[in-house]
Amino acid sequence: MTGKFAAKTEQPRCVPSVKGRGIDPSMNYSVKTLAVSGTANLKWRAMTAADLAAIQQLADTQHVYLPERPEVFAEKFELFRDGCLVLVQEGTIVGYCFSHPWLLRDIPPLDTLLRHLPPSPECLFVHDLAIEQRARGKGATGILVEFLVSLARRESLSHLALVSVYGTYPLWTRFGFEIVSDAALADHLQSYGDTACYMIRAAVVSAL
């Protein structure tokens, strides 16, 4: 489900960097929400194995036409837990993100086990981001992108990469991603639909 993004264009906000390798599961990344009928906080936190069932349910509703099996999600979680987070609202998972080190201009096949990560990765590949409608438009995507940039730097990865689908590329251009036009990638993008495009951004200090 490479880069199957179900997120609305949002204003980016700052997130504090996390020191050391890995994310402390007790650490939350707060997102200020707009008060509609009260105030509800959104928080990114580290994913746990216990979250996978709820993530699968969310994925099945958000990505009806780009499904992936539970074992695919489970493998990505085991291969690189540092890049796996969930978005929680009032105790309920309303979003998630899977990312892992990978090679530039190389798109992992949809719904396929990776088996292992490359020994000399070049980028942090954002495999899948999904956010429920009720949690969109509150800045969660911007906070996530800043965290992923920080993670890429800590892993000595020069770039972030993703595949945008559902016509969401305008969102990702706002966060510094650029479309890579390369005929050699066309075959790898076919299974993601007509709007799929491969995008990258440098993991360097810049205004998001």
C-alpha positions, -999 to 999 in steps of 0.1 A, spaced: 0 0 0 29 22 -8 21 58 -1 -17 53 1 -24 86 17 -58 95 30 -50 129 45 -63 164 39 -42 195 32 -31 209 65 -9 237 79 24 222 92 34 228 128 65 222 148 72 189 166 100 185 191 127 161 180 131 128 198 165 120 211 181 86 206 172 57 185 136 46 186 104 63 199 96 60 236 60 45 235 51 68 264 60 99 244 31 116 226 32 142 199 3 165 207 -17 182 179 -38 212 188 -74 207 176 -100 231 167 -129 233 192 -161 223 176 -183 207 203 -156 208 229 -118 201 227 -103 168 217 -65 162 216 -49 143 188 -16 126 197 9 107 176 25 79 196 47 49 189 29 19 174 27 -13 194 19 -49 183 -14 -45 201 -24 -17 177 -22 -38 145 -57 -52 146 -72 -17 148 -49 -4 121 -60 -32 98 -96 -22 103 -88 14 96 -68 5 65 -97 -16 52 -120 13 53 -96 40 41 -80 19 13 -108 -1 -2 -92 -3 -36 -56 -7 -24 -59 -35 3 -30 -51 21 -29 -83 42 -23 -82 80 10 -100 76 23 -72 54 16 -46 81 30 -68 108 62 -74 89 68 -36 84 62 -31 121 88 -58 129 114 -46 104 114 -9 115 94 -1 146 110 34 148 90 45 117 56 32 128 32 55 146 -5 58 154 -26 89 157 -49 87 188 -80 107 196 -96 102 230 -81 67 232 -91 56 197 -68 51 168 -78 75 141 -47 73 119 -14 55 114 19 57 95 43 30 84 78 40 71 111 22 67 146 27 52 147 19 15 164 27 -18 158 58 -38 138 53 -71 128 19 -59 91 13 -51 83 -17 -29 56 -39 -45 20 -35 -32 8 -60 -6 41 -79 -7 65 -89 21 98 -72 20 117 -100 38 145 -76 49 156 -40 46 184 -30 22 219 -31 39 227 4 25 194 23 24 192 58 9 159 71 20 131 68 45 102 54 25 68 65 38 48 34 29 14 43 42 -4 72 60 -41 71 67 -61 95 88 -98 93 94 -120 121 82 -129 134 117 -92 138 125 -81 157 93 -74 194 90 -59 197 124 -22 197 117 -14 160 123 2 155 89 26 184 93 37 172 127 43 137 113 64 149 84 86 169 107 91 138 129 99 116 99 125 142 86 141 141 120 141 103 120 157 102 85 185 125 97 191 103 127 193 73 105 217 91 81 192 89 52 195 117 27 159 117 16 123 108 23 103 91 -5 66 81 -10 41 73 -36 11 97 -37 -22 83 -47 -58 96 -48 -45 128 -62 -29 139 -29 3 152 -45 -6 189 -38 -5 181 -1 30 166 -3 44 194 -24 34 217 5 57 196 27 86 198 4 81 167 -17 86 169 -55 73 146 -82 100 124 -99 93 120 -136 110 88 -146 97 64 -172 116 36 -155 92 39 -126 60 36 -147 56 -1 -144 60 0 -106 33 27 -103 6 10 -125 -10 -9 -96 -16 23 -77 -39 39 -103 -37 67 -128 -30 94 -102 0 76 -85 33 95 -86 66 89 -69 78 119 -48 109 127 -28 122 154 -5 156 160 10 160 153 47 177 186 54 168 217 75 142 236 57 109 254 63 80 229 61 
